[in-house]
């Protein structure tokens, strides 16, 4: 059942989503070649708890991290550990928090040091896919309009669109109906109306769309081992335009002051 949110509930989701944004901003201050992904995870958990919130991912169906950290050919759900990031890596960092009974969720793909031009283009196109999808999150449109906008832009650029993983509704639960695929047809699917809060999150592969799950039961990677990019915003459907409840502004500001040669995608 779809749960449409009141204005008050949307503001609480915004508060949680902005805490996610600030957490990713803290990560952006320190991300660099040589840092271990578990160090980023510890920093994020401490920051979230200091703000009176709870990491939304930690313990979720047994997941051990506060962040999903997925480098290079890992699409999503990478488990933080002793892996050190290195120059030329890209890394999707996905964060969720629970505060005042409501979740926020957002993800950003960081480029560490000098990345090749093909991967840089993948990041830019995936970022564009996110915002093209958000543009369609307007009352009267359909879920298929969001999905088609993402798929068509990615495939026009020659990329593979992951189909097994989707965006989702959220609110009192981290994952709620409806599912928000990154592929679909215009005019198909449920009609959008104000009060619907969803996470839109294109996962776009440099190569083919196919994915596999690692033996850890969580990590999803591309089957051809080519890089994958992932950006996510939590938004509320509006009458004339979507209301973006999360933000990348804290990430961008942190990266501007980060002297570790991390590319800004915006």
Secondary structure, DSSP 4 states (H G I P E B T S, - for coil): ---PPPHHHHHHHHHHHHHHHHHHHHHHHH--TT-BHHHHHHHHHHHHHHTT-EESSTTGGG---SEEEEETTEEE-PBP-SPBP-TT-EEEEEEEEEETTEEEEEEEEEEES---HHHHHHHHHHHHHHHHHHHT-BTT-BHHHHHHHHHHHHHHTTPEEP-SS-EEE-SSSSSEEEEE-S---TT-SPBP-TT-EEEE--EEESS-S-EEE-TTSS-EEETT---EEE-BEEEE-BSSS-EE-S-SHHHHHHHHH--S-EEP--
